[in-house]
Amino acid sequence: RLYPKRSIRGVTMGDKEMSTNAVSLAGEIFSPLEFSHEIYGEGFYVFHIKVPRLSEYNDILPVTVSERLIVGMDLKPGDMIKITGQLRSYNKYVNEGNRLILTVFVQDIFLCEKDENIKNPNQIVLDGYICKPPVYRSTPFGREITDILLAVNRPYNKSDYIPCIAWGRNARYSEKLKVGDHIKIWGRIQSREYQKKISEEKTVTKVAYEVSISKMEVYENENNRQKNQ
């Protein structure tokens, strides 16, 4: 059975850009498509995709797609899709402050069977530069974690700032990395709920998005440290 596919390869992204920021997801549309914004006459819609993990947990991830990619597709919650694109960030002004917003910006999208066996439904590759000092910590259960903020360049002098988490051996290694170091990482995008205290009596549940790193390479002789010291 054939399914509709939409692609704007070569229009929105070049091969070099894709090599530094490439996302591949497969899962179920979790929320209805809603109109978001328009740029130069091109409309964009947003929705969430539910992507399964190896455990019973699912990651609920935000997606942005051009209207040009979904003409005639009639996408709705419950539909199974595959998408490729990039993980992008932008600043949103919220409550007198800036908040970093992440979204998967779609390049290709197509429908698939609900029972289709997909071995790796959540993959991301990023190639960029560390832009804040890594923060090493341990969880209450003793797991070692290092938080990394990675700046990934894209055309027109723009960059995406992607929060990443390294675990175990990678956490211990990346703790020693410096601002300006050039690294490449492989992993998955995850959603994580946390509690934020609003007042002494009130807390609210928030959702954070980050990249969980499974593999990391450091370009020892290609970094911008000197510019940052």
PyMOL commands that set and color helices and strands:
alter all, ss='L'
color gray80, all
select helices_A, chain A and resi 15-20+67-69+168-174+225-228
alter helices_A, ss='H'
color red, helices_A
select strands_A, chain A and resi 5-7+21-29+34-39+42-52+58-66+80-94+97-111+122-130+135-138+144-154+158-167+182-197+203-219
alter strands_A, ss='S'
color yellow, strands_A
deselect
rebuild
show_as cartoon
